[in-house]
Amino acid sequence: MNELLHISSNPHIRDKATTGKIMLDVIIALIPATIVGISVFGLKALLLIIVTMISAVTAEAVFQKITHQKITISDGSAALTGLLLALNLPVSLPVWMAVLGAVFAIIVVKQFFGGLGQNFMNPALAGRCFLLISFGTAMNNFTIDGISSATPLANLKSGMAVDISKMFIGTTAGTIGETSAIALLAGALYLLVKKIIHLNIPLAYIASFSIFVIIYCLFTGRGLDWEFLAAHLCGGGLMLGAWFMATDYVTSPITPRGRIVFGICLGIMTGLFRFCGKSAEGVSYAIIFCNLLVPIIEKLTIPKAFGREDEDNE
């Protein structure tokens, strides 16, 4: 009887795409942002990316070997986690901290909860938040051309002017993969063409956050400051988070309405973290917080079964 059954983790959706193919497509989509990050921040960025990816893959293989599980590093999920984590790190971060973050992301957040398909939050962002909590000074030390510099959003929060064109291209201080909005949008377009992601989560996220920023501007007397809005859309990892991490299959809702609700929650939480908290960023914490809401969102947005009547109408 057991030979007739194939048991796998949810969600159960029929599709010809394999896990490995999807992971490879996401890695390909991140290549433009990776290239910009290396060109702007130098070979140290390349070193961090390589080391973090190798650490993530090695951590998964070693854990599965020790626990007598099937080694699944060939599916590319660990490599993608390592790449996403590296792109969320400042280039000045010591290499050993990046290794520690990768090990935490894979073993604690992913493998301890059952492996791929079972983790309740995005492993890469969990690794980044772990490093932020543990090594806050190092994680907030941003450099460009070897000189320490505040991020554009940090300057904006302190009342300074920012260059939106540089933020759009990517020649500003920040984490390795978040600075170039145009590179991230190019990667997002690739994912949309390949039908790897849906538009509803990113658009709901960006739209709700934009509305939050406009309301904030009106209530604080700035008026309709479109440059202020553009700076917040291009900075702080919003594009990286909206297109590449909020759309993670495992940690986002599978119901159509749930995806929209999820995106709206992300926009509101990002706005609250940025404008009501001390940090100028907020994307990572917003996505992780909303990952925890996914079971509730899915429960409240399950479509009604076809042909089923409500009890009140019986």
Secondary structure as a PSIPRED ss2 file (coil, helix, strand):
# PSIPRED VFORMAT (PSIPRED V4.0)

   1 M C   1.000  0.000  0.000
   2 N H   0.000  1.000  0.000
   3 E H   0.000  1.000  0.000
   4 L H   0.000  1.000  0.000
   5 L C   1.000  0.000  0.000
   6 H C   1.000  0.000  0.000
   7 I C   1.000  0.000  0.000
   8 S C   1.000  0.000  0.000
   9 S C   1.000  0.000  0.000
  10 N C   1.000  0.000  0.000
  11 P C   1.000  0.000  0.000
  12 H C   1.000  0.000  0.000
  13 I C   1.000  0.000  0.000
  14 R C   1.000  0.000  0.000
  15 D C   1.000  0.000  0.000
  16 K C   1.000  0.000  0.000
  17 A C   1.000  0.000  0.000
  18 T C   1.000  0.000  0.000
  19 T H   0.000  1.000  0.000
  20 G H   0.000  1.000  0.000
  21 K H   0.000  1.000  0.000
  22 I H   0.000  1.000  0.000
  23 M H   0.000  1.000  0.000
  24 L H   0.000  1.000  0.000
  25 D H   0.000  1.000  0.000
  26 V H   0.000  1.000  0.000
  27 I H   0.000  1.000  0.000
  28 I H   0.000  1.000  0.000
  29 A H   0.000  1.000  0.000
  30 L C   1.000  0.000  0.000
  31 I H   0.000  1.000  0.000
  32 P H   0.000  1.000  0.000
  33 A H   0.000  1.000  0.000
  34 T H   0.000  1.000  0.000
  35 I H   0.000  1.000  0.000
  36 V H   0.000  1.000  0.000
  37 G H   0.000  1.000  0.000
  38 I H   0.000  1.000  0.000
  39 S H   0.000  1.000  0.000
  40 V H   0.000  1.000  0.000
  41 F H   0.000  1.000  0.000
  42 G C   1.000  0.000  0.000
  43 L H   0.000  1.000  0.000
  44 K H   0.000  1.000  0.000
  45 A H   0.000  1.000  0.000
  46 L H   0.000  1.000  0.000
  47 L H   0.000  1.000  0.000
  48 L H   0.000  1.000  0.000
  49 I H   0.000  1.000  0.000
  50 I H   0.000  1.000  0.000
  51 V H   0.000  1.000  0.000
  52 T H   0.000  1.000  0.000
  53 M H   0.000  1.000  0.000
  54 I H   0.000  1.000  0.000
  55 S H   0.000  1.000  0.000
  56 A H   0.000  1.000  0.000
  57 V H   0.000  1.000  0.000
  58 T H   0.000  1.000  0.000
  59 A H   0.000  1.000  0.000
  60 E H   0.000  1.000  0.000
  61 A H   0.000  1.000  0.000
  62 V H   0.000  1.000  0.000
  63 F H   0.000  1.000  0.000
  64 Q H   0.000  1.000  0.000
  65 K H   0.000  1.000  0.000
  66 I H   0.000  1.000  0.000
  67 T C   1.000  0.000  0.000
  68 H C   1.000  0.000  0.000
  69 Q C   1.000  0.000  0.000
  70 K C   1.000  0.000  0.000
  71 I C   1.000  0.000  0.000
  72 T C   1.000  0.000  0.000
  73 I H   0.000  1.000  0.000
  74 S H   0.000  1.000  0.000
  75 D H   0.000  1.000  0.000
  76 G C   1.000  0.000  0.000
  77 S H   0.000  1.000  0.000
  78 A H   0.000  1.000  0.000
  79 A H   0.000  1.000  0.000
  80 L H   0.000  1.000  0.000
  81 T H   0.000  1.000  0.000
  82 G H   0.000  1.000  0.000
  83 L H   0.000  1.000  0.000
  84 L H   0.000  1.000  0.000
  85 L H   0.000  1.000  0.000
  86 A H   0.000  1.000  0.000
  87 L H   0.000  1.000  0.000
  88 N C   1.000  0.000  0.000
  89 L C   1.000  0.000  0.000
  90 P C   1.000  0.000  0.000
  91 V C   1.000  0.000  0.000
  92 S C   1.000  0.000  0.000
  93 L C   1.000  0.000  0.000
  94 P C   1.000  0.000  0.000
  95 V H   0.000  1.000  0.000
  96 W H   0.000  1.000  0.000
  97 M H   0.000  1.000  0.000
  98 A H   0.000  1.000  0.000
  99 V H   0.000  1.000  0.000
 100 L H   0.000  1.000  0.000
 101 G H   0.000  1.000  0.000
 102 A H   0.000  1.000  0.000
 103 V H   0.000  1.000  0.000
 104 F H   0.000  1.000  0.000
 105 A H   0.000  1.000  0.000
 106 I H   0.000  1.000  0.000
 107 I H   0.000  1.000  0.000
 108 V H   0.000  1.000  0.000
 109 V H   0.000  1.000  0.000
 110 K H   0.000  1.000  0.000
 111 Q H   0.000  1.000  0.000
 112 F H   0.000  1.000  0.000
 113 F H   0.000  1.000  0.000
 114 G C   1.000  0.000  0.000
 115 G C   1.000  0.000  0.000
 116 L C   1.000  0.000  0.000
 117 G C   1.000  0.000  0.000
 118 Q C   1.000  0.000  0.000
 119 N C   1.000  0.000  0.000
 120 F C   1.000  0.000  0.000
 121 M C   1.000  0.000  0.000
 122 N C   1.000  0.000  0.000
 123 P H   0.000  1.000  0.000
 124 A H   0.000  1.000  0.000
 125 L H   0.000  1.000  0.000
 126 A H   0.000  1.000  0.000
 127 G H   0.000  1.000  0.000
 128 R H   0.000  1.000  0.000
 129 C H   0.000  1.000  0.000
 130 F H   0.000  1.000  0.000
 131 L H   0.000  1.000  0.000
 132 L H   0.000  1.000  0.000
 133 I H   0.000  1.000  0.000
 134 S H   0.000  1.000  0.000
 135 F C   1.000  0.000  0.000
 136 G H   0.000  1.000  0.000
 137 T H   0.000  1.000  0.000
 138 A H   0.000  1.000  0.000
 139 M H   0.000  1.000  0.000
 140 N C   1.000  0.000  0.000
 141 N C   1.000  0.000  0.000
 142 F C   1.000  0.000  0.000
 143 T E   0.000  0.000  1.000
 144 I E   0.000  0.000  1.000
 145 D C   1.000  0.000  0.000
 146 G C   1.000  0.000  0.000
 147 I E   0.000  0.000  1.000
 148 S E   0.000  0.000  1.000
 149 S C   1.000  0.000  0.000
 150 A C   1.000  0.000  0.000
 151 T C   1.000  0.000  0.000
 152 P H   0.000  1.000  0.000
 153 L H   0.000  1.000  0.000
 154 A H   0.000  1.000  0.000
 155 N H   0.000  1.000  0.000
 156 L H   0.000  1.000  0.000
 157 K H   0.000  1.000  0.000
 158 S C   1.000  0.000  0.000
 159 G C   1.000  0.000  0.000
 160 M C   1.000  0.000  0.000
 161 A C   1.000  0.000  0.000
 162 V C   1.000  0.000  0.000
 163 D C   1.000  0.000  0.000
 164 I H   0.000  1.000  0.000
 165 S H   0.000  1.000  0.000
 166 K H   0.000  1.000  0.000
 167 M H   0.000  1.000  0.000
 168 F H   0.000  1.000  0.000
 169 I H   0.000  1.000  0.000
 170 G C   1.000  0.000  0.000
 171 T C   1.000  0.000  0.000
 172 T C   1.000  0.000  0.000
 173 A C   1.000  0.000  0.000
 174 G C   1.000  0.000  0.000
 175 T C   1.000  0.000  0.000
 176 I C   1.000  0.000  0.000
 177 G C   1.000  0.000  0.000
 178 E C   1.000  0.000  0.000
 179 T C   1.000  0.000  0.000
 180 S C   1.000  0.000  0.000
 181 A H   0.000  1.000  0.000
 182 I H   0.000  1.000  0.000
 183 A H   0.000  1.000  0.000
 184 L H   0.000  1.000  0.000
 185 L H   0.000  1.000  0.000
 186 A H   0.000  1.000  0.000
 187 G H   0.000  1.000  0.000
 188 A H   0.000  1.000  0.000
 189 L H   0.000  1.000  0.000
 190 Y H   0.000  1.000  0.000
 191 L H   0.000  1.000  0.000
 192 L H   0.000  1.000  0.000
 193 V H   0.000  1.000  0.000
 194 K C   1.000  0.000  0.000
 195 K C   1.000  0.000  0.000
 196 I C   1.000  0.000  0.000
 197 I C   1.000  0.000  0.000
 198 H C   1.000  0.000  0.000
 199 L C   1.000  0.000  0.000
 200 N H   0.000  1.000  0.000
 201 I H   0.000  1.000  0.000
 202 P H   0.000  1.000  0.000
 203 L H   0.000  1.000  0.000
 204 A H   0.000  1.000  0.000
 205 Y H   0.000  1.000  0.000
 206 I H   0.000  1.000  0.000
 207 A H   0.000  1.000  0.000
 208 S H   0.000  1.000  0.000
 209 F H   0.000  1.000  0.000
 210 S H   0.000  1.000  0.000
 211 I H   0.000  1.000  0.000
 212 F H   0.000  1.000  0.000
 213 V H   0.000  1.000  0.000
 214 I H   0.000  1.000  0.000
 215 I H   0.000  1.000  0.000
 216 Y H   0.000  1.000  0.000
 217 C H   0.000  1.000  0.000
 218 L H   0.000  1.000  0.000
 219 F H   0.000  1.000  0.000
 220 T C   1.000  0.000  0.000
 221 G C   1.000  0.000  0.000
 222 R C   1.000  0.000  0.000
 223 G C   1.000  0.000  0.000
 224 L C   1.000  0.000  0.000
 225 D C   1.000  0.000  0.000
 226 W H   0.000  1.000  0.000
 227 E H   0.000  1.000  0.000
 228 F H   0.000  1.000  0.000
 229 L H   0.000  1.000  0.000
 230 A H   0.000  1.000  0.000
 231 A H   0.000  1.000  0.000
 232 H H   0.000  1.000  0.000
 233 L H   0.000  1.000  0.000
 234 C H   0.000  1.000  0.000
 235 G C   1.000  0.000  0.000
 236 G C   1.000  0.000  0.000
 237 G C   1.000  0.000  0.000
 238 L H   0.000  1.000  0.000
 239 M H   0.000  1.000  0.000
 240 L H   0.000  1.000  0.000
 241 G H   0.000  1.000  0.000
 242 A H   0.000  1.000  0.000
 243 W H   0.000  1.000  0.000
 244 F H   0.000  1.000  0.000
 245 M H   0.000  1.000  0.000
 246 A C   1.000  0.000  0.000
 247 T C   1.000  0.000  0.000
 248 D C   1.000  0.000  0.000
 249 Y C   1.000  0.000  0.000
 250 V C   1.000  0.000  0.000
 251 T C   1.000  0.000  0.000
 252 S C   1.000  0.000  0.000
 253 P C   1.000  0.000  0.000
 254 I C   1.000  0.000  0.000
 255 T C   1.000  0.000  0.000
 256 P H   0.000  1.000  0.000
 257 R H   0.000  1.000  0.000
 258 G H   0.000  1.000  0.000
 259 R H   0.000  1.000  0.000
 260 I H   0.000  1.000  0.000
 261 V H   0.000  1.000  0.000
 262 F H   0.000  1.000  0.000
 263 G H   0.000  1.000  0.000
 264 I H   0.000  1.000  0.000
 265 C H   0.000  1.000  0.000
 266 L H   0.000  1.000  0.000
 267 G H   0.000  1.000  0.000
 268 I H   0.000  1.000  0.000
 269 M H   0.000  1.000  0.000
 270 T H   0.000  1.000  0.000
 271 G H   0.000  1.000  0.000
 272 L H   0.000  1.000  0.000
 273 F H   0.000  1.000  0.000
 274 R H   0.000  1.000  0.000
 275 F H   0.000  1.000  0.000
 276 C H   0.000  1.000  0.000
 277 G C   1.000  0.000  0.000
 278 K C   1.000  0.000  0.000
 279 S C   1.000  0.000  0.000
 280 A C   1.000  0.000  0.000
 281 E C   1.000  0.000  0.000
 282 G C   1.000  0.000  0.000
 283 V H   0.000  1.000  0.000
 284 S H   0.000  1.000  0.000
 285 Y H   0.000  1.000  0.000
 286 A H   0.000  1.000  0.000
 287 I H   0.000  1.000  0.000
 288 I H   0.000  1.000  0.000
 289 F H   0.000  1.000  0.000
 290 C H   0.000  1.000  0.000
 291 N H   0.000  1.000  0.000
 292 L C   1.000  0.000  0.000
 293 L C   1.000  0.000  0.000
 294 V H   0.000  1.000  0.000
 295 P H   0.000  1.000  0.000
 296 I H   0.000  1.000  0.000
 297 I H   0.000  1.000  0.000
 298 E H   0.000  1.000  0.000
 299 K H   0.000  1.000  0.000
 300 L H   0.000  1.000  0.000
 301 T C   1.000  0.000  0.000
 302 I C   1.000  0.000  0.000
 303 P C   1.000  0.000  0.000
 304 K C   1.000  0.000  0.000
 305 A C   1.000  0.000  0.000
 306 F C   1.000  0.000  0.000
 307 G C   1.000  0.000  0.000
 308 R C   1.000  0.000  0.000
 309 E C   1.000  0.000  0.000
 310 D C   1.000  0.000  0.000
 311 E H   0.000  1.000  0.000
 312 D H   0.000  1.000  0.000
 313 N H   0.000  1.000  0.000
 314 E C   1.000  0.000  0.000
